[in-house]
Structure formats: structure tokens, C-alpha cells
Amino acid sequence: MTETKLTKRLQCIIVRGDIQIWVEKDRADVLRQRLNQPNCPQFIEYEERMINRADIVGVYEAVDLEEQTRRRNGNWKCKEGNWHDRGEKCECASREVIEQNKKIAERVAKCTKCKGTGWISTKDNTSAKCSCITDPI
């Protein structure tokens, strides 16, 4: 699945009728300030548009709408925070397991007993895991 990262700090003003007005955060803050004024008029001229303030659904972060779009398209987010397609089974390793594997790999690389392979020869001419893998972290 392809991930698209949002580079600008964009926010979306959603108006009734599912109209989306995308602006940079500082410009959205201007609208917030105007709406919070006690004498805010019913109709606001904003970004060359005349908007009825009662029609404003909200101002949202781009990531909120991206997640909503993904869910509408059938994607789901696993407990590790990764997105998956509908019906796809999550096989994501937990962050703890990933960190543990990194530490083991570092120990194996530095091990002089197994010379970085993770395996040692036994007396009966078989192989066994080296203690650099089996010892607790």
C-alpha cells in the first residue's frame, strides 16, 4: 500500500454540503479568531467566499480527513498504528519485538563465540543457537 505524507500544515474548513476549503493553519486561525468574537456577523467573507457561519461544520487537521478517507475506502488501522487494506491480516510486529530484535542482532554481530552467525557447533557435530541469541536481554 502506498503512503502519502502531507508536507504542509494544512487544515480543512468543512461547510455544510461537504464543501472543503483547504488553507494553511495560520489562515484557518484567522477564521477561528473571527468566529470567537462576540460580535461575529452571521455571514463572514473569508478567502473570497461569503460563508454563513451556521453552515461551518468545523476546522479539521489534514490527518483527520486522511484517516476518514482511508476508513471510507475500507482501510483499517492496527494497534501498532499501521494502515491495512480491507481483509488484510495484520502481521505487524510490536515496537517492543522490533527493539528486542535489534538488540539481539547487535549482540550477534559483536559475538566472538559464534563469529556473528548466531550458531555454534556442538560436540555431537550439530548446530545450536549461541548464547548471544538465547540469553535474556
Phi, psi and omega in degrees: 000137182272134178254134175247122179269139178273126186265323179271154177275078182266150173229155184240125174266118180258128180248151179313142185095010179060034176276130181248127176245110182268126178218163175287156187306316183297327177286327175291326178298326177299316178296317179303315180298317179295320180292331181278352179289139182296331181257031181295127180291163180293321179250130184242131173272120185214128179051046179061028177230150173257115186242131172282120185298336178290341181272354180283118180281318179170173176243122188235151173289151180300323182296327178297316181286327176297316179295319178299317180297317179299316181295319178298329180275005175095001178283158176219155184252126181279175183293344177273357177088014179259146180270142179228152176287159178305132178082350180284135179276136179281123175236028181288135175279144179291159180301324180296317180295319179298315179296319179297316179296324177296317180295319178296316180299321178295317178297317180297317181298328183269350187290129177269339182293314182255359179058039174081009181264334184089357182231145176232155177276141179258174182296328182269022174064035173242178179249149177220156177295140178286157179295340177294340177262319188277334179293142179298152181278000000 
